[in-house]
Amino acid sequence: MRHVEPPEAVRWAADGSGVDIIDQTLLPESERRITLGTADSVVEAIRSMRVRGAPAIGIAAAMGLVVEMSRHVADPPEAFAGRLRQAAAALRRARPTAVNLAWAVDRTAAAVADVEDNAAAVRAMREEATRILTEDREMCRRIGEAALELVPEDAGILTHCNAGALATGGIGTALAPVYIAASRGRTARVFACETRPLLQGSRLTAWELERAGVDVTVIPDSVAGTLMAGGRIDLVIVGADRIAANGDVANKIGTYGLAVLAAHHDVPFYVAAPTSTLDPATATGADIIIEVRDADEVRRGFGRLTAPADVAVFSPAFDITPASLITAIITERGIHRPSDRSGTGFDFREGTVPHRVAERCTATGQTK
Ligand code: MRU
């Protein structure tokens, strides 16, 4: 391993007055950190994907709310409350699909209940946002520990988009077992789908894994079937932006196609996500709002004309993988397999963690 410490996608600025992120739009050409000092600048950073990945945008938004409100400490209480509502709404709306975003903003805003004054409100929100970050770091580690038993030595692992350190407050979700395996001297061969059109796989996953000394190969998205047909993939593991109550998963566009290919080739298909990505209020994947991105991300890929200038484009950022195609979902609580034989749903309650995993987790204090 060249770098033992994975990159920190989001953290407080040294003096606490801003949100310090790696500007992911610049990777892998340059690794540059920027500091965001207002809610508006955090909204812009989330929309333009300077910070991205479901847990990371939640953490950035939570911190963004804090830095915004710390600029309004001297406001009269009603004006302070009004600005808090506005800023929280704007941050929540920045992107629609990842449930972690609204979850983290709501949790941070709720911390102001029962405080005496504006200063105490900001302190309470800062503590909550910091807790969200540290809990996410811990959830990533637990996901990695739980998923490790699904990853054989020297496995060929296919992943899509970036569900690594850059997408979270810790070592990632889908990439967490890879980092843990590597830190224990085990080998794994990761195939990273480049992930059209914004190339999170080739720009971000390949960057962070190569930096960590993990064996990673970038493939054009269309190569996945060829690799599976050739027997070179032992498992697929991806992250999630929102998981409906029945286990349907919203994740980066192209995930659904990989799940169909995996089923055809009898390759296990795993989803790794913290419980902050579960959305019990959404019954099935059909109820999840899918963000549609700007046509120019396809027509002018990274500044060059990559399609006729005015051609019609349809560019949803995410798709829905039905629960029936998912072998297991790994959360920080353990490994969740479909709760019935027809494989149409998941049950995320504590008791549904298979006994073997539950015993091991309880023994090491890993279940919540
Ligand atoms: O559009 P992005 O890059 O934010 O999409 C990210 C993904 O689809 C990730 O797989 C998901 O957010 C999980 S990150 C742990």
Residues whose N, C-alpha, C, O or C-beta is under 5 A from the ligand:
A	BS01	MRU	R52 G53 A54 H160 C161 N162 A163 A167 T173 Q200 G239 A240 D241 N251 K252
